[in-house]
């Protein structure tokens, strides 16, 4: 348990200097958001198996304080990156981190999965670090919405804990008609499906 004298320090932003997807980023995080002290191992694995083009439009689903979306935006300089999260603190931090890193082609906004993502925007890439607690119902909603939101030939790439591997595989095959395992590590698996 912390003492009262520790609380003011705990309220300060945690500042991270990270290299992700060959990009150096300075990121502010805070207690209460996902993986506040460092980029989690699942995200690190995911970013090793992502490929984007300079003009791709991307969606970072469940962006947290923005590491995935901001790293993508540095590569997709002629595209746009939408970052969504249902946590207002995460969204605030992601937008702060975009400004801090002089990234003008990424914006974060509140959305429970795709609920607030404009219907008229179609994406080349949807990227997500799927929460381990995602239920069957929520995953179905996410995947069918992703199918709608992708351009033909666009892809969804997710990282999940190994325990969700078969669940993700069967759902990708059911919704997209295809599934590809890009990498399986000790704890995490990177999976992809393409809108055909």
Backbone torsions as a table, in degrees:
resi	resn	phi	psi	omega
1	UNK	NA	138.2	178.1
2	UNK	-84.9	155.4	176.5
3	UNK	-95.2	164.2	-177.5
4	UNK	-53.6	-38.4	-177.6
5	UNK	-64.6	-20.7	-178.5
6	UNK	-83.4	-18.5	-168.3
7	UNK	-65.5	-40.8	-178.9
8	UNK	-62.1	-36.1	176.7
9	UNK	-69.6	-37.3	179.9
10	UNK	-66.7	-25.2	179.9
11	UNK	-78.5	-15.4	-179.4
12	UNK	-73.0	148.0	175.7
13	UNK	-59.4	145.5	172.3
14	UNK	-92.0	127.9	-176.6
15	UNK	-107.7	124.8	-178.5
16	UNK	-115.3	136.9	168.8
17	UNK	-107.5	114.0	-173.7
18	UNK	-127.3	156.4	169.4
19	UNK	-120.1	115.4	-175.6
20	UNK	-137.5	126.9	177.9
21	UNK	60.3	40.3	-178.3
22	UNK	59.7	28.0	178.1
23	UNK	-124.3	134.4	172.6
24	UNK	-89.1	128.7	-179.3
25	UNK	-134.0	142.3	168.3
26	UNK	-104.1	122.8	-174.4
27	UNK	-125.7	135.9	171.9
28	UNK	-97.8	133.5	173.0
29	UNK	-131.0	-178.9	-174.3
30	UNK	-153.9	151.3	175.4
31	UNK	-58.1	137.2	179.9
32	UNK	107.8	-22.2	174.2
33	UNK	-93.5	165.5	-177.3
34	UNK	-64.0	132.1	174.9
35	UNK	47.7	61.9	-172.7
36	UNK	-70.5	-26.3	-173.7
37	UNK	-86.5	-22.9	-176.9
38	UNK	-164.3	163.4	174.4
39	UNK	-69.7	128.7	-175.6
40	UNK	-71.6	158.6	-175.7
41	UNK	-61.8	-34.3	178.8
42	UNK	-63.4	-43.7	178.6
43	UNK	-64.4	-41.8	179.4
44	UNK	-60.6	-44.6	178.3
45	UNK	-64.2	-46.3	179.8
46	UNK	-54.1	-47.2	-174.1
47	UNK	-69.1	-16.8	175.8
48	UNK	-76.0	-16.7	-174.0
49	UNK	-120.2	20.3	177.7
50	UNK	-99.7	142.0	169.7
51	UNK	-133.7	136.8	179.6
52	UNK	-135.8	157.7	174.6
53	UNK	-103.2	161.3	-174.5
54	UNK	-59.2	-29.2	-176.5
55	UNK	-108.1	15.9	178.6
56	UNK	-68.2	141.9	168.5
57	UNK	-100.2	125.7	-171.6
58	UNK	-124.1	153.8	172.8
59	UNK	-123.7	123.7	173.1
60	UNK	-98.7	107.8	-174.0
61	UNK	-93.4	115.5	-174.2
62	UNK	79.1	57.3	-165.5
63	UNK	-72.3	-18.7	-173.5
64	UNK	58.0	-139.8	-179.4
65	UNK	-84.2	7.2	166.0
66	UNK	105.6	8.9	-174.7
67	UNK	-59.0	-44.4	-177.8
68	UNK	-67.7	-53.1	-176.5
69	UNK	-60.7	-40.3	-178.3
70	UNK	-71.6	-37.3	175.8
71	UNK	-64.9	-40.9	176.5
72	UNK	-61.1	-44.3	-177.1
73	UNK	-61.3	-31.3	178.8
74	UNK	-68.6	-24.6	178.4
75	UNK	-91.9	-35.2	-176.7
76	UNK	-94.7	60.2	-171.7
77	UNK	-66.0	-21.1	177.8
78	UNK	-103.2	5.3	177.3
79	UNK	-113.6	-175.3	178.1
80	UNK	-121.4	145.6	176.4
81	UNK	-120.5	121.3	173.7
82	UNK	-97.4	134.1	178.4
83	UNK	-122.6	123.8	-179.2
84	UNK	-125.8	147.5	176.9
85	UNK	-155.7	153.5	178.1
86	UNK	-92.5	3.6	178.6
87	UNK	-104.3	118.1	-175.3
88	UNK	-65.8	-29.4	178.6
89	UNK	-68.0	-42.0	178.0
90	UNK	-60.8	-44.9	-179.6
91	UNK	-62.6	-44.5	177.7
92	UNK	-59.2	-45.0	179.6
93	UNK	-66.5	-41.0	-179.3
94	UNK	-61.8	-42.7	177.6
95	UNK	-67.8	-39.1	175.9
96	UNK	-60.9	-44.0	-178.5
97	UNK	-68.2	-32.3	175.4
98	UNK	-61.7	-47.0	178.9
99	UNK	-64.0	-44.1	-178.2
100	UNK	-57.7	-35.9	-177.5
101	UNK	-98.7	13.1	178.9
102	UNK	54.6	42.3	178.9
103	UNK	-104.4	112.5	-175.0
104	UNK	-100.8	-7.8	-176.7
105	UNK	-103.2	21.9	176.7
106	UNK	-133.7	138.1	175.4
107	UNK	-140.6	144.3	178.5
108	UNK	-110.8	144.8	174.9
109	UNK	-151.7	157.7	-178.9
110	UNK	-68.6	129.0	174.1
111	UNK	-163.0	133.0	171.3
112	UNK	-82.2	100.6	-171.2
113	UNK	53.7	-120.6	-173.3
114	UNK	-94.2	3.7	-170.6
115	UNK	-55.8	-37.7	-178.2
116	UNK	-105.3	4.8	178.0
117	UNK	-77.6	124.1	-177.7
118	UNK	-57.4	133.7	-178.4
119	UNK	-63.0	-26.9	-174.2
120	UNK	-82.9	-4.0	179.0
121	UNK	-97.3	127.6	177.7
122	UNK	-115.6	142.8	-171.9
123	UNK	-111.3	149.1	171.7
124	UNK	-81.7	-37.0	-175.8
125	UNK	-137.4	134.6	169.1
126	UNK	-118.9	126.9	-175.1
127	UNK	-123.7	137.9	178.5
128	UNK	-154.7	142.0	166.8
129	UNK	-96.2	96.7	-173.0
130	UNK	-67.3	127.0	177.9
131	UNK	-62.6	142.3	-179.2
132	UNK	-61.4	-25.6	-175.8
133	UNK	-91.0	7.9	-179.5
134	UNK	-62.3	131.1	-179.3
135	UNK	-87.9	168.7	-180.0
136	UNK	-57.8	-42.8	-177.5
137	UNK	-65.6	-48.4	-178.4
138	UNK	-64.2	-39.9	178.9
139	UNK	-63.5	-39.8	177.8
140	UNK	-61.7	-44.6	178.3
141	UNK	-59.3	-48.4	-177.9
142	UNK	-59.4	-46.7	-174.5
143	UNK	-69.6	-40.4	177.9
144	UNK	-68.4	-36.6	175.4
145	UNK	-66.9	-37.4	177.7
146	UNK	-63.2	-42.3	178.2
147	UNK	-57.2	-43.8	178.5
148	UNK	-66.2	-36.2	-172.9
149	UNK	-83.5	-13.6	-178.5
150	UNK	-86.7	146.3	169.1
151	UNK	-72.2	154.9	172.8
152	UNK	-55.5	132.3	-176.3
153	UNK	86.8	-7.4	177.9
154	UNK	-73.6	163.3	-175.9
155	UNK	-130.9	152.9	168.5
156	UNK	-112.9	130.1	179.4
157	UNK	-127.7	126.3	-178.2
158	UNK	-130.4	154.8	168.2
159	UNK	-114.8	139.0	178.3
160	UNK	-142.9	165.4	174.1
161	UNK	-67.3	152.4	-177.9
162	UNK	-56.3	-30.2	179.9
163	UNK	-62.8	-20.4	178.8
164	UNK	-96.8	1.3	-172.3
165	UNK	-54.9	-51.8	-177.4
166	UNK	-68.5	-36.1	176.9
167	UNK	-60.7	-48.0	178.7
168	UNK	-64.0	-45.8	-178.3
169	UNK	-58.0	-49.9	-177.0
170	UNK	-67.2	-35.5	178.6
171	UNK	-71.4	-39.8	175.5
172	UNK	-60.5	-45.4	-179.6
173	UNK	-63.7	-39.8	-179.0
174	UNK	-65.9	-44.3	-174.5
175	UNK	-85.0	-45.5	-173.2
176	UNK	-100.0	-17.4	-177.6
177	UNK	80.6	5.8	178.6
178	UNK	-155.8	162.6	-179.7
179	UNK	-157.4	139.1	175.0
180	UNK	-137.7	127.2	173.8
181	UNK	-87.2	115.2	-178.6
182	UNK	-82.7	-36.0	-179.8
183	UNK	-165.9	139.2	171.0
184	UNK	-122.0	124.2	176.6
185	UNK	-102.3	-165.1	-178.9
186	UNK	-66.3	-37.5	-175.7
187	UNK	-116.5	-22.5	-170.1
188	UNK	-129.4	155.2	175.7
189	UNK	-131.0	138.7	178.1
190	UNK	-103.9	122.4	-175.5
191	UNK	-123.0	150.9	-178.0
192	UNK	-141.8	146.3	171.0
193	UNK	-137.0	152.2	-176.9
194	UNK	-120.5	138.1	174.9
195	UNK	-79.2	117.1	-175.5
196	UNK	-97.9	NA	NA
